[in-house]
Amino acid sequence: MEKPQVLVYIEKSLNYSAFDVKWIPRSAKLVSIGSHPQGTGALQVYEMSEGDLKLLHDVERPKALKCGTFGASTLEERHLAIGDFEGKMEIIDLQSPQLPVYSVKAHSEIINTIDGIAGLDIGKGAPEIATGSRDGLVKVWDSRQKDRPVVTIEPKDGEQKRDCWSVAFGNSHSTEDRTLCAGFDNGDVKMFDLRSMAVKWESNLSNGVCSLEFDRKDIVMNKLLTTTLESKFYIHDLQTFHKDKGFARLMDKGHKSTVWCGKHLPQDREIFVTTGGNGSIMLWKYSYPVARSKTLEDGSEVGVVGQVIPLQNATLTSQPITSFDWSPDKMGLSVCSGLDQTIRVVIVTKLNTV
C-alpha cells in the first residue's frame, strides 16, 4: 500500500479571518466567508487559474459570516446558504452575490453551523437547511416557506440552554426518512428523526462537539464521525442500535489539540480527514470489523465497531485549521482555511491505492 501524500498547491493570504470555505460544485471555483476586522462579513469567490487563485467576487456583508453550505441547492443554481453572527440566514446567488435571494432572521444569536440536504442530487425529499445557534435552538428551513422554520428543536422544559456548535443531515435515502444530528458545547450529541419528530438517540462525549458528519447523507445510516475538544474524535457505527448501549463507537486521538472538523472523502466514504488546532491535517481510513454486530446473552443485538488506520499527517501552519472541504468532482482536491488568515488548496495523492 502506497502512502498518500499531502501537498499544498496554492496559498492565498487574506485581509480577513476566514471561518468557512467550500468548493463550488462542478467548477474549479471556491468560496470563502468570514469576518473583517471591523466586524463586517467577507464573501469572496475564487477560481483556480495557472497555479493561483483568481478573485472573481469580493462582497462585504453588514455582519460577519460564520458558515455556509450548498447542500440544499440544485446543481444548476449552486446557491450558497450562509449564517451570520447576528443570527440571520441568507441564500446567495454567487453569480450576483451582492443581494441575497432569500433572507430570514433565523436566530437571536450567532449561527455557528449550517447544513443542507436534497440539493446537488444528494438525498431524497424536500430541500432543507438546518441551522444551529448559540441561542440553544436548532431549526430546519425550507426556503419555499419564507418566514418560519418547518422544524424548531429546543431544550426540554427545565433543561439548560446549550450552545449548538454543529449540525448534520443524514439517512435521506427515501422521501419518508431523514435524520438530523446536533452537537453542543457540553458534549451532547442528539439525533432527531425528522419524520417522527422524535429524539432517536442521544449521548454525551464529555467535550464540546466541534463537527459532525455522516459518511454519506443519502444512504441508510452507516457511520457518524464526530470531532471534539481535547484532541478526540469518535466514529459511531449506526447499523445496529441497542436500547441500553446505544450505537457502538470508537474513540481516537491524533492532533494533540482541538479537532476542529472531520470530512469524509466523497469518492470513498471509508477515508476521512481531521483538522487540528495545531495546524495539522490527518488522513485516516476506517476498517470494518469481520462482523458488525453480535448477539448478547439476553438475545439482543449490539453493534461492533471497527478501527481507524492513520494514513498521513501534515502540518500546514502553526494556527488552527478551522474548516476543510473536499472537491466533490476531483478526487484528492481540497481546500482549507485557518486562523492565520490564509486559505490553502491542498492535493492529496494516491488515495485510490489505499
Summary of the structure (lengths in Angstrom):
residues: 354
radius of gyration: 19.3
end to end distance: 5.7
largest distance: 63.5
contacts: 1232
relative contact order: 0.14
helix: 1%
strand: 57%
